[in-house]
Amino acid sequence: MKDRLTDGLYRLGWSTVRRLPEPAAAALGRTVADIAWRRRGQGVRRLEANYARVVPGAGPQRLAELSRAGMRSYLRYWMESFRLPVWSERRIRESVHVEDLDRLTGTLDSGRGVVLALPHMGNWDLAGAYLTAGLGIPFTTVVERLEPESLFDRFVAYRESLGMEVLPHTGGAAFGTLARRLRAGGLVALVADRDLSASGIEVEFFGEPARMPAGPAMLALQTGAALLPAHLWFGEPPVMKGRVLPPVEVPAEGTRREKAAAMTQAMADGFAAGIAEHPEDWHMLQRLWSADLAPRSGAAAGAAAETGTETEKR
């Protein structure tokens, strides 16, 4: 029953919100966000606790303001995403402004593959549509299998309709396909600020240990692709902004795992800089830091280590 309800709600969003006038859709998003914020459910409380690490020294009032703004930002993501399939290419291009985009386009033009790594900020789907429809740059990504299966199929179909190649997270097969795309000079985009595989690399993130996926760094090391961190944030509607950071350097010495660890730390540092500038647009409603996570079994970690890559889920 819960799975059918979840699928039904998403189906309602894609079928109904896209037909609303834009001001009505935006107002609906703010209303839903404020209701969820006032109810202070588990996701809102976790968002606030995460912001407490990102904005050290913030008092209860400041954290409450941030969590309310964060929920409004999160619902803006959903309202825009529900409407994306009916946006024109021109509307998509005009809705995204990216600083230092030449770091991405110039690398691809040279024939070198790129791993574009992002945190859960802004509107990931709009950024993807901007690349495919706005700039004509195809890319491949990986998504976590969702329950029910009908919801997963709906997400895959939605993102494929925006021009993305979407791979399900099914063991090591996804990693191999991503590596082939990169060796051919293609683009792979991964949301990479939370390790869902239980095989991530420990980094220092806002002064505390956390785990982030090894996949972006391992893909770059294995294929020779550039690893480019980036982050997104919302400007005044309808504009979303972004920034592509300098490529992560490959250490000259060390084992592959040691090099991947150093590169993942550099990626995490890039994420942290963007999140600190725009914390309200970081939609992390889950546990992230090691101190908040339950211990993982060795068997689960070993099995997940076969994949070496991260999945993305909203």
C-alpha positions as CSV (number, residue, x, y, z in Angstrom):
1,M,0.0,0.0,0.0
2,K,2.8,2.4,0.9
3,D,4.6,1.7,-2.4
4,R,1.4,2.2,-4.4
5,L,0.8,5.5,-2.6
6,T,4.3,6.7,-3.2
7,D,4.1,5.9,-6.9
8,G,0.7,7.5,-7.1
9,L,2.0,10.8,-5.6
10,Y,4.9,11.0,-8.0
11,R,2.6,10.2,-10.9
12,L,0.2,13.0,-9.7
13,G,3.1,15.4,-9.5
14,W,4.3,14.7,-13.1
15,S,0.8,14.8,-14.5
16,T,-0.7,17.7,-12.6
17,V,2.0,20.1,-11.5
18,R,3.3,20.5,-15.1
19,R,-0.1,21.8,-16.1
20,L,-0.3,24.5,-13.4
21,P,0.5,28.1,-14.2
22,E,4.1,28.7,-13.0
23,P,3.2,31.1,-10.2
24,A,0.7,28.5,-8.9
25,A,3.2,25.7,-9.0
26,A,5.8,27.9,-7.1
27,A,3.2,28.8,-4.5
28,L,2.2,25.2,-4.1
29,G,5.9,24.2,-3.5
30,R,6.3,26.9,-0.8
31,T,3.1,25.8,0.9
32,V,4.1,22.1,0.9
33,A,7.6,23.0,2.2
34,D,6.2,25.1,5.0
35,I,3.7,22.5,6.1
36,A,6.5,19.8,6.2
37,W,8.8,22.2,8.0
38,R,6.2,23.0,10.7
39,R,5.5,19.3,11.3
40,R,9.2,18.8,11.9
41,G,9.3,15.2,10.7
42,Q,12.5,13.1,10.5
43,G,13.7,14.6,7.3
44,V,13.4,18.2,8.5
45,R,15.1,17.4,11.8
46,R,18.0,15.7,10.0
47,L,18.3,18.6,7.6
48,E,18.6,21.0,10.5
49,A,21.2,18.7,12.3
50,N,23.3,18.7,9.1
51,Y,23.1,22.4,8.8
52,A,24.4,22.7,12.4
53,R,27.6,21.2,11.1
54,V,27.8,23.3,8.0
55,V,27.1,26.6,9.9
56,P,29.0,26.1,13.2
57,G,27.8,28.4,16.0
58,A,24.4,28.9,14.5
59,G,21.8,29.1,17.2
60,P,18.3,27.5,17.2
61,Q,16.7,30.5,15.4
62,R,19.3,30.6,12.7
63,L,19.0,26.8,12.2
64,A,15.2,27.0,12.0
65,E,15.5,29.7,9.4
66,L,17.9,27.6,7.4
67,S,15.8,24.5,7.6
68,R,12.8,26.4,6.4
69,A,14.7,27.9,3.5
70,G,16.2,24.4,2.8
71,M,12.8,22.8,2.6
72,R,11.6,25.6,0.3
73,S,14.6,25.1,-1.9
74,Y,14.0,21.3,-1.9
75,L,10.4,21.8,-3.0
76,R,11.5,24.2,-5.6
77,Y,13.6,21.4,-7.0
78,W,10.6,19.1,-7.2
79,M,8.2,21.7,-8.7
80,E,10.7,22.6,-11.4
81,S,11.5,19.0,-12.1
82,F,7.8,18.1,-12.5
83,R,7.5,20.8,-15.1
84,L,10.9,20.3,-16.9
85,P,9.4,17.9,-19.6
86,V,7.3,20.8,-21.0
87,W,10.1,23.4,-20.9
88,S,11.5,24.5,-24.2
89,E,15.2,24.3,-25.0
90,R,15.4,28.0,-24.9
91,R,13.8,28.1,-21.5
92,I,16.2,25.6,-20.2
93,R,19.2,27.5,-21.6
94,E,18.0,30.8,-20.1
95,S,17.3,29.2,-16.7
96,V,20.9,28.1,-16.0
97,H,24.0,30.2,-15.6
98,V,27.3,28.3,-15.0
99,E,30.6,29.9,-14.0
100,D,33.8,28.4,-15.5
101,L,31.8,26.1,-17.8
102,D,34.8,26.1,-20.2
103,R,36.6,23.8,-17.7
104,L,34.0,21.2,-18.7
105,T,33.5,22.0,-22.4
106,G,37.2,22.6,-23.1
107,T,38.2,19.2,-21.7
108,L,35.5,17.4,-23.7
109,D,36.5,19.3,-26.8
110,S,40.1,18.0,-26.3
111,G,38.8,14.5,-26.6
112,R,39.3,13.7,-22.9
113,G,36.5,12.2,-20.8
114,V,35.1,14.0,-17.8
115,V,33.7,12.8,-14.5
116,L,31.5,15.6,-13.3
117,A,30.8,15.2,-9.5
118,L,28.1,17.1,-7.7
119,P,26.6,17.3,-4.3
120,H,22.8,17.2,-3.7
121,M,22.4,21.0,-4.4
122,G,20.0,23.0,-6.5
123,N,18.3,21.1,-9.3
124,W,20.3,18.2,-10.6
125,D,17.7,17.4,-13.2
126,L,17.7,20.9,-14.6
127,A,21.5,20.9,-14.8
128,G,21.3,17.6,-16.7
129,A,18.7,19.0,-19.1
130,Y,20.9,22.1,-19.6
131,L,23.8,19.9,-20.6
132,T,21.8,17.7,-23.0
133,A,19.1,20.0,-24.4
134,G,20.7,23.4,-23.8
135,L,24.3,22.6,-24.8
136,G,24.0,19.4,-26.8
137,I,26.3,17.4,-24.5
138,P,25.1,13.9,-23.8
139,F,26.1,12.2,-20.6
140,T,25.7,9.0,-18.6
141,T,24.7,8.7,-15.0
142,V,23.7,6.0,-12.4
143,V,20.6,5.8,-10.3
144,E,19.7,3.6,-7.4
145,R,17.0,1.1,-7.8
146,L,13.8,2.3,-6.1
147,E,10.8,0.6,-4.7
148,P,8.3,0.0,-6.1
149,E,9.7,-1.0,-9.5
150,S,7.1,1.2,-11.2
151,L,8.5,4.3,-9.5
152,F,12.1,3.4,-10.5
153,D,10.9,2.9,-14.1
154,R,9.2,6.3,-14.0
155,F,12.3,8.0,-12.8
156,V,14.4,6.3,-15.5
157,A,11.9,7.2,-18.2
158,Y,11.8,10.8,-17.0
159,R,15.5,11.3,-17.0
160,E,15.9,9.6,-20.3
161,S,13.3,12.0,-21.7
162,L,15.7,14.8,-20.8
163,G,18.4,13.2,-22.9
164,M,20.4,11.4,-20.2
165,E,21.7,7.8,-20.5
166,V,20.6,6.2,-17.2
167,L,22.2,3.1,-15.8
168,P,20.7,1.2,-12.9
169,H,23.0,0.4,-10.0
170,T,23.5,-3.3,-10.6
171,G,26.8,-4.3,-9.2
172,G,30.0,-3.8,-11.2
173,A,28.3,-3.6,-14.6
174,A,27.5,0.1,-14.2
175,F,31.2,0.9,-13.5
176,G,32.3,-0.9,-16.6
177,T,29.9,1.0,-18.8
178,L,30.9,4.3,-17.3
179,A,34.5,3.5,-17.9
180,R,33.8,2.8,-21.6
181,R,32.0,6.1,-22.0
182,L,34.9,8.0,-20.4
183,R,37.6,6.2,-22.5
184,A,35.5,7.3,-25.6
185,G,35.8,10.9,-24.4
186,G,32.3,11.1,-23.0
187,L,30.8,12.8,-19.9
188,V,29.8,10.9,-16.8
189,A,27.8,12.9,-14.1
190,L,27.5,11.5,-10.6
191,V,25.9,12.9,-7.4
192,A,28.7,12.1,-5.0
193,D,28.4,13.6,-1.6
194,R,26.9,10.6,0.1
195,D,28.1,7.0,0.1
196,L,25.3,4.6,-0.5
197,S,27.5,1.7,-1.4
198,A,29.0,1.2,2.1
199,S,32.4,1.0,0.4
200,G,33.2,4.7,0.4
201,I,36.4,6.6,1.3
202,E,36.6,8.4,4.6
203,V,37.1,12.2,4.2
204,E,37.1,15.1,6.5
205,F,33.9,17.1,5.8
206,F,33.3,20.3,7.8
207,G,35.7,19.1,10.4
208,E,34.3,15.6,11.0
209,P,34.7,12.2,9.3
210,A,32.3,11.2,6.6
211,R,32.3,8.7,3.8
212,M,32.0,9.6,0.1
213,P,31.9,7.3,-2.9
214,A,35.1,6.1,-4.3
215,G,33.6,5.8,-7.8
216,P,34.4,9.3,-9.2
217,A,38.1,9.1,-8.3
218,M,38.5,5.5,-9.3
219,L,36.8,6.1,-12.7
220,A,39.2,9.0,-13.3
221,L,42.2,7.0,-12.3
222,Q,41.3,4.0,-14.4
223,T,40.3,5.9,-17.6
224,G,42.5,9.0,-17.5
225,A,39.4,11.2,-17.4
226,A,39.4,14.5,-15.6
227,L,37.5,14.7,-12.3
228,L,35.7,18.0,-12.1
229,P,33.7,18.8,-8.9
230,A,30.9,21.3,-9.3
231,H,28.0,22.7,-7.3
232,L,24.7,24.3,-7.9
233,W,22.5,26.9,-6.2
234,F,19.3,28.8,-6.8
235,G,19.2,32.4,-7.8
236,E,16.0,34.4,-8.2
237,P,13.4,32.2,-10.0
238,P,13.7,30.9,-12.7
239,V,17.5,31.1,-12.7
240,M,19.7,28.4,-11.2
241,K,23.5,29.1,-11.0
242,G,26.4,26.7,-11.0
243,R,30.2,26.6,-10.9
244,V,32.6,24.1,-12.3
245,L,35.7,23.8,-10.1
246,P,39.3,23.1,-11.3
247,P,40.1,19.5,-12.1
248,V,41.3,17.4,-9.2
249,E,45.0,16.6,-9.5
250,V,46.1,13.0,-9.5
251,P,48.8,12.4,-6.9
252,A,52.2,11.5,-8.3
253,E,52.8,8.8,-5.7
254,G,50.9,6.2,-3.8
255,T,48.8,3.1,-4.4
256,R,45.6,3.4,-6.5
257,R,43.6,3.4,-3.3
258,E,45.8,6.1,-1.7
259,K,45.5,8.3,-4.8
260,A,41.7,7.8,-4.9
261,A,41.5,8.8,-1.2
262,A,43.5,12.0,-1.8
263,M,41.3,12.8,-4.8
264,T,38.1,12.1,-3.0
265,Q,39.2,14.5,-0.2
266,A,39.8,17.2,-2.7
267,M,36.4,16.6,-4.2
268,A,34.8,16.8,-0.7
269,D,36.7,20.1,-0.1
270,G,35.2,21.5,-3.3
271,F,31.7,20.4,-2.2
272,A,32.2,22.0,1.2
273,A,33.1,25.3,-0.3
274,G,29.9,25.5,-2.3
275,I,27.7,24.2,0.5
276,A,29.2,26.7,2.9
277,E,28.3,29.5,0.5
278,H,24.7,28.3,-0.1
279,P,23.7,25.9,2.7
280,E,20.0,26.4,2.1
281,D,20.4,24.8,-1.3
282,W,22.0,21.6,0.0
283,H,19.2,19.1,0.2
284,M,20.7,16.5,2.5
285,L,17.8,15.1,4.5
286,Q,19.6,11.9,5.4
287,R,22.4,10.9,7.7
288,L,25.8,11.7,6.3
289,W,28.6,11.9,8.9
290,S,30.2,8.8,10.3
291,A,29.1,9.6,13.8
292,D,25.5,9.5,12.8
293,L,25.6,6.2,10.9
294,A,25.1,2.7,12.2
295,P,28.2,0.4,12.0
296,R,28.3,-1.5,8.7
297,S,28.9,-5.2,8.5
298,G,32.1,-6.4,6.8
299,A,30.1,-8.6,4.5
300,A,27.9,-5.8,3.3
301,A,30.9,-3.5,2.8
302,G,32.8,-6.2,0.9
303,A,29.9,-6.9,-1.4
304,A,29.4,-3.2,-2.2
305,A,33.0,-2.7,-2.8
306,E,32.7,-4.6,-6.1
307,T,30.8,-1.7,-7.7
308,G,33.2,1.1,-6.9
309,T,30.6,3.8,-7.8
310,E,27.9,5.8,-6.2
311,T,24.2,6.0,-7.0
312,E,21.9,9.0,-6.9
313,K,18.5,9.3,-5.4
314,R,16.3,12.2,-4.5
